[in-house]
Amino acid sequence: MLEKNGVRIVAVSYDSQEILRGFADQHGIGFPLLSDHDSAVIRRFGIFNRNIAPDLRSHGVPHPVEYLVAPDGIVIRKYFVENYQHRVTASAVGLREFGVVGEQAPMITLQSGALTMKVGLSGPKAFAGQEIGFLAKFKLELGWHA
């Protein structure tokens, strides 16, 4: 859905290339997963999660963040969250930024007299803590207004 709107996805992680390759294979991820093993880029972007103790394996992890970058390289939107317990789904970003939902997004149509309403979610699935979008479109027959 995002790709159809000219969006290219790239992820940056503190994990090694081997771990990222295995993760991509296991989960069928088709976009690039880049390794920032020493978290240098993560630090430069100011998203290094300082709440993780240095002796823990996850030390170096960034705060979850998605950037929308224009073709000229300018960041036009930043979706930042404090921790991994809450995430914004790609389908929610697609709905918010482009007004589109995924092909598999659940949608129902309700009709009562002159009013037709389509109600649905931005995508077909989400995990605990993920934000999804909600869509409602209303259509009135000609001659009616609200």
C-alpha positions in Angstrom: 0.0 0.0 0.0 2.7 2.5 0.9 4.8 1.5 -2.1 1.9 2.3 -4.4 2.1 5.9 -3.1 5.8 6.2 -3.9 7.0 5.3 -0.4 10.1 3.2 0.0 10.7 1.5 3.3 14.1 1.0 5.0 14.7 -0.1 8.6 17.7 0.6 10.7 18.5 -1.7 13.6 21.4 -2.2 16.0 21.3 -5.9 15.2 24.0 -7.6 13.1 23.5 -8.3 9.4 23.2 -12.0 10.1 20.4 -11.5 12.6 18.6 -9.1 10.3 18.8 -11.5 7.4 17.4 -14.3 9.5 14.6 -12.0 10.8 13.7 -10.9 7.2 13.6 -14.5 6.0 11.5 -15.7 8.9 9.0 -12.9 8.6 9.0 -12.4 4.8 10.3 -8.8 4.9 11.1 -7.5 1.5 12.5 -4.1 2.3 16.1 -3.4 3.3 17.1 -3.9 6.9 20.2 -2.0 7.6 22.7 -2.8 10.4 23.9 0.0 12.7 25.7 -2.4 15.0 27.4 0.3 17.1 24.3 2.5 17.0 26.2 5.4 15.5 23.3 6.4 13.2 20.8 5.8 16.0 22.7 8.2 18.2 23.1 10.8 15.5 19.3 10.8 14.9 18.8 11.3 18.7 16.7 8.2 19.1 19.1 6.1 21.2 17.0 4.5 24.0 19.0 5.4 27.2 16.5 3.4 29.4 18.3 0.2 28.5 21.2 -0.7 30.9 24.6 -1.2 29.1 24.9 -4.8 30.4 21.6 -5.9 28.7 21.6 -7.4 25.2 19.1 -4.8 24.0 21.5 -1.9 24.9 21.8 0.2 21.7 18.2 -0.2 20.6 16.5 3.0 19.4 13.2 4.3 20.3 10.7 3.2 17.7 10.3 5.9 15.1 9.1 6.1 11.5 10.2 9.0 9.3 8.5 10.1 6.1 11.1 11.6 3.9 10.3 13.6 0.7 12.2 12.8 -2.5 14.4 15.9 -1.9 15.5 14.3 1.4 13.5 16.6 3.7 11.8 14.8 6.7 8.1 15.7 6.4 6.8 13.7 9.3 8.1 11.8 12.3 6.1 9.1 14.1 8.0 8.8 17.4 7.0 6.6 20.4 8.8 6.2 23.7 8.9 2.5 23.9 8.2 -0.8 22.1 4.9 -1.3 23.9 3.2 1.1 21.4 3.8 1.2 17.7 2.2 2.8 14.7 1.3 0.3 11.9 2.2 1.0 8.3 -1.5 0.8 7.5 -2.3 3.6 10.0 0.4 5.8 8.4 -0.9 5.0 4.9 -4.4 6.1 6.0 -3.3 9.2 7.8 -0.9 10.4 5.1 -2.5 9.2 1.9 -6.1 8.4 2.8 -5.8 4.8 1.6 -6.2 1.5 3.3 -4.7 -1.9 2.4 -6.4 -4.3 0.0 -7.1 -6.7 2.8 -8.4 -4.1 5.2 -11.7 -5.1 6.9 -14.5 -2.8 5.7 -18.3 -3.0 6.0 -21.0 -1.0 4.3 -24.1 0.1 6.2 -27.2 1.6 4.6 -30.2 3.3 6.0 -32.5 5.2 3.8 -30.6 8.0 2.0 -27.4 7.4 4.0 -24.7 4.9 3.1 -21.7 4.5 5.4 -18.5 2.5 4.9 -16.6 1.7 8.1 -13.4 -0.1 8.5 -9.8 -0.4 9.7 -6.6 0.7 8.0 -5.3 -2.8 7.7 -6.1 -6.5 8.3 -4.1 -7.1 11.4 -2.3 -5.5 14.3 -0.5 -6.9 17.3 -1.0 -5.8 21.0 0.2 -2.2 21.4 0.0 -1.4 17.7 -2.0 1.6 16.5 -4.3 1.0 13.6 -6.4 3.6 11.8 -10.2 3.8 11.7 -12.0 4.9 8.6 -15.6 6.1 8.2 -17.0 7.4 4.8 -20.5 8.8 4.6 -22.5 9.3 1.5 -26.0 10.9 1.3 -28.3 10.7 -1.7 -28.7 13.8 -3.8 -31.1 16.3 -2.2 -30.2 15.3 1.3 -27.8 17.1 3.6 -26.6 16.9 7.2 
